[in-house]
């Protein structure tokens, strides 16, 4: 179990990570296709098939073979507590012939399933209890740093069957839900917090447009983006402003689109990476956090307090300062999340209430403030993995048309929720 090894760095003061600069990202791979959903028929496009494809691509990227892998750490469903990003296939629908005779391989993908399908002969350590991709990379880094394995395969599945989420047919709102549901199902809390933000700082929803539009432009330059593959046309300010409302002050274009894809990373020791193909990206730190609202619903005060703690914890654990960060990739699964993380970390000197002014400035890839250069979820779909792959490629100088014009030597990424997030710090140098 992931929690059995007490891997999380979530108790202050965290101190500098004991494995700082001794563990690296050495390879990345993605499934060739990113689909809106699995069609329930094509067995070569199942979640398991996509994860295996991504794992082979990651191994090739790092220049290693099946015999080199001695550990697999995965988040079976991509969510905490072994839950899947999408809904389950069974039990009302029949399963298929092996290896798709259970949910494993269809709606979640365990380390044991991967080991068997890929015939990895030397795996000594498996762990299928990772959570979202930031926590997953942190867990893998700790596992490698602690010596539980040396070359770790780190797959992340992004499953989607129905193509929708936050569906609830009930017309009732009981208990605390009576205060949040009037804002809209699922998004109610985020709409409420954004409304508080707008009133406190004198801003409005329209001022989000430059950020979301730029993310779409960035995402079109990432070949695995759903939009690059299926909707390659430009996304404009007019498109954003005309988006239908999902909740008060949040439109459909503030929400990421569920997709089906697979990704995988190679996490190994700095010493072992010397023999691999790519320039190593050193992991300086991982920190985690989880919070509970003080009242019935999450408030802006909660959100700003939590993200302040997350930023201070990340800086304390990595030894970095705001001015050290070149590439910054804060999560945007709901587009409003990014502003809370941005202001907490103080990247480019942005303080509370200043995010929308920052968005109105030059945040293009070739400008001085290229936030979320990979496009985030808004520009790629609900994969989350661009928040790992893009910082990695930026630091390696192989981001292609997405390569930022500024210096790219240190990167920080954080996600998912202000209430429950993990931060990762990467560098081109172990020091």
N, C-alpha and C positions, 0 to 999 in steps of 0.2 A: 504494500500500500504506500502511496505517495506520502501520506501524513505520518506513517510509521517511522520514517527516517528523519522527521522533524527538519525538513529541508528549508522551510520558508524563513525568510529574513524579515520578520514583521513585528519585532519587539524593539522598541527604542531604549537606549541608543544602539543602532545596529553596528556601528563601527565599519571600518574598511573590510571588504570581503576577503576572507583568508585565501581565496583562490584567484584574486585579482590578477588578470593578465596571464594566468596559467592555463586557461581553457579558451578555446576558440571556436568560431563558426568556420567550417572548412569547405562547405558545399551546400548547394540549394537546388531543389528540383521541383517541377510542377507538372501536373497532368497537362497534356497538350491542349485539351479542350476544357472550356468552362461552360457548363450548361445551365439553363434556367432551372431544370429539375431532371431527375431520372425518369425515363419514360416507362419504366416497369417491364421492359421487354429486352432491351439491348444489354446483354451480359458483359460486353466489352466496355460499357459506360457506367457500370455500377460504381458505388463509392469505393469498394475494395479494389476494383480494377484501376481506378484513378490513383489511389494511394500507392499501389504497387508500381504503377508507371512513374509516379513522382519519386518514389524511393530509388528506383533504378536511375532516374535522371540525376538525383542528388549524388549517388555513388559515382556516376560517371563524371559529374562536375568536380568532385573531389579527387578523382583518379584512383578510386579504390574498388576492390572486388568483394563478392559475397563473403569470402573467407576472412576479410579484414574486420568485419562487423562483429563486435562482442557484446553489444547492448542495444536494446530497443526501448525507448521511452516514448509513449504516445498518449494522447488524449483520445480515448476510444471514440467518443461522440463529438468532441470539439467543445464540450461544455463541462462545467463542474459536475461532480457526483456522477460521472459516467453517462450523463444525459447527452442525447443527440441534438445537433442543431436543428434537424428536421424532425418530422413525426416518424413513428414506427411503421414498418411494412406490415407485419402481422399483428395479431393472430387471425384477423378476419379474412385476410388474403393468404392463399397457400404459398409456401416457400418454394424454392427451386432445387435442382440437383446440387450436390456438393461442388464447390465450397460455399454455395449460397443457400444452404438449407437452414439458416437461422438469421437473426438480425445481424450477426457478426459478418461483415463484408457487404451488408446492404445499407444499414443506417448507422452503424458504428464499426470501427475496425480496431481490434485489439492487437497488442504486440505479438501474442501467441499466433493469431491468424496470419499476420504478416510473416513471421518467422517460418511458418509451415509453407505458405504459398511461394515464398522467395527462396526456400531451401538454404537458409543461412546456417551453416554448420557449427559455427563457433560462438554463438550467442550464449552468454552466461548470465546475463541480467536482463529481465523484462519488467516493465512497469506500464500498465495501461490506465493509470489513474491521474494523469495530468489533467489540467483544466483548459482554460483558453490559451491561445498560442504564446502569449507573453509568459504566463505561469509555466507553460510547458517547456519553453527554452530555459527558464530559470531552474526548473527541476532537473533537466538534462545537464545543465552546467554544474549543478551541485553534485549530481551523481558521478559525473566524470571527475570533477575536482576531488571528490572523496575517494576515488579509486575503485568504485564499484564496477566500472567498465572503462575502456580506453577509447574506443571508436563507437560512438553512439548514433544510431539511426533514430531520427526524431520526426515521425510522420504526423501530419495534422489533417484530419478529414473535414471536409465542408459539405455535409450532406443536405439534400433538399428533395423531398418527394412531392409534397403538395404545392410548393411554391408560394406559400403564404404562412404567416405566423401572427400571433396575437389575435387569433380568432376566438370569439366568445359569443355564443348566441343568446345568452341570458339578458333579460331586460331589467333584472334586479341588481341593486347595489347595496350589499349588506355590510354592516360594521364600518370599518375605516374606508371601504370602497365608496361609501356615499359622498365622501369629500373629494375623491380623486376621479372617479369614473365620469362625472359630468364634463371633464376636460377631454375625454376620448379614451376608448379602450386601449390599454397597453401603453400608449404614449402620454397618458394623463399626467404622470409625475414630471416628465420632461417639459411638457407644455407649461405646467405650473411654475417650475423653477425658471424657465426662460422668461415668463411673464414678470416674475419678481426681478430678474436681472435687467430686463428692459426698463422697468419702472425705476429701479434704483439708479441706473446709470444713464438714463435719458436716451435710449436707443430703441431700435425696432427690428422686426423680422427682415425687412427689405435690405438691411445692411449686412445680412449674411451672404447676399448674392455673390460678391466678388470671390469669396472663399470657395463656395460650392462650385461655381463656374470654373475656377482655376483647377480644382481637384478633378473635375471631369476632363479638362484638357490634359492634365498630367496622366490620368489613367489611360487615355487613348494611346499613350506611348509605351504602355506595358503590355507585352503580347498576350499575357494570360488574363487580362481584364475582360470581364463579360462584355463591356461596352466596346472595347477594341474589336472583339470577335463578332458581335451581333448588332451593335448600334453605333457604328463608327462616325456618325455625323456629329457636328459641333453641338454643344449645349450652351445656350445663351442666357444672358440675364433675363430676357423676356420669358424664356422657358421656365426659369426658376420662379419668377414672380407670378406666373400663371398656374403654378402647381396647385392641384386641389388640396384642400385642407384635410388633414388626418386628425388633428387635434388643434385646439386653439393655439395660434402662433407657431404651428409646425405643419409643414406641407409634406406631400409625398416625396419631394426632393430633399427633405431633411432626413429621410429614412433609407438605410441601405437595402439593396435588393438581394433576397436569398438566392443562392446559386448552388450548383453542385460541382465540386472540383477537389483535387487532392494536392497536397504540398508535402515536402519533406526536407529536413536539414541534417547535416552531418556536424555533430559536436564532438570535439576530441581535445586532447591535450596539446599545448603549444609545441611540445617536443615532437609528438607524432605528426603534427601538421607540417613540419619541415619537409616531410617526404611526400606531401600531397600536391595536387596540381595548382590550386588557387592561392593567392595571397591570403594569409590568415587574417581574420577579423577577431581581435582579442575581446573577450567578454570581461569588462571591468567590474560589473556588479549586477546583481538582481535583487530587487526588494519587492515585497508584497504587502497588501493591506486589505482589510475588510471592515466595514462600518455599518451601523444600524441607525436609522433616523431617530431623532430624539422625540418625535411625536408621531402622529398617524401617517404623515406623508413627508417625503424628503423636501427640504426647503433650500433656498439659496444659501442661507447661513451654513447648513449642513454641508452642501456641495463645496463651498469655498473652504471651509474648515478641513474637510477630508482631503481635498486636492493639495492644500497647503502642507498637510502632514506627509502626503505621498512625495511631494517635491523635496521637502527637507530630508526625508528618509533616503531618497535616491542620491541626493548630493552628499549626504553623510556616508553612505555606503560606497560610493564610487570615488569620492575625493574630488569631484568636479565642481565647477562653479558655472553659473549661467553663461558667462562669456566664453567658456571652454567648448560649448556645444556648437558644432557646425551644422549638423543635420538633425532636425527635430521632427519627430513623427508621432504626434499625439492622436489617439483614437477618435473616430468620427462616426461610429455606427449610427448614432443620431448626431447630426452635424453640430448640434449645440454643445456636445461634449468637449469639442476641441478647444473652445474659448476658455473653459474652466481650467483645463490642463495648461494651456498656453500662459495664462495669467499667473497660475501658481508657480510654474517653473521660471517665470520672468525671462523667457527667451527673447532676445533682442530688446531687453529692457521693458517689455510690456507688463504693465501693472493692472490691478483690478479695474475693470470697466473700460479698458483700452483696446480690447481685442478687435472690435469692429473698426476702430480707427486704423489698426494694424492691417486688417483685411483690405482697407481702401488704398493702402500704399502698394508698393511693388512686391508682390508675393510670387512672381513668375519664376520659372526654373532658372532663368539667366539673370534674375535680379538678386538683390542682397538678402532677401528673406524668403527663400523657397520652402515654406512649410508644407509638409506632406508631399514631398516631391514625387512619390509613387502614385499619388492620386487617392490614397485612402480607400475606405469602403465606398464612399460616394462616387468615386471614379473607377472602381474595379468590380464592385459587387461585394456581397457579404462573405468574403474569403478571409479577411483579417491578416493573411500571410504577407501582403504587400508591406505591412509594417515591420516585417523582419527582412524580407528579401531586398526591398529598396534601400534601406540604410546599409545593408551588407554590400550591395553592389555599388552604392555611392562611394563608400570607403575604399572599395577595390578599384574604383575608376572604370567600371565596366557597366555603367547604367545606360550606355548608348545615348539616344536622343534625350533621355531624362537626366543625364549627368548635369549636376548643378555647376554653375560658374564659380561659386565661392569655394574656398578651401573645404575639403571634406576629409577630416581626420578623426573626428569624434562625433558619435551619434547617440541620441537617446530616444527611446520610444516607450510609450506607456499606453495601457489599455487593460480592461475594457471600460468598466463603469467608474464614475467617480466614487461610488460606494464600494467597489470591489475591483482592485486593479493591481497590476504588476508593472514595474519599470525595469528596463534593461539599458545598460550603458555599454557601448562598443567603441573600439579604437583601433587605429592602424598600428599602434604601438602598445606593448605590454606595460609600459611605465605610466 
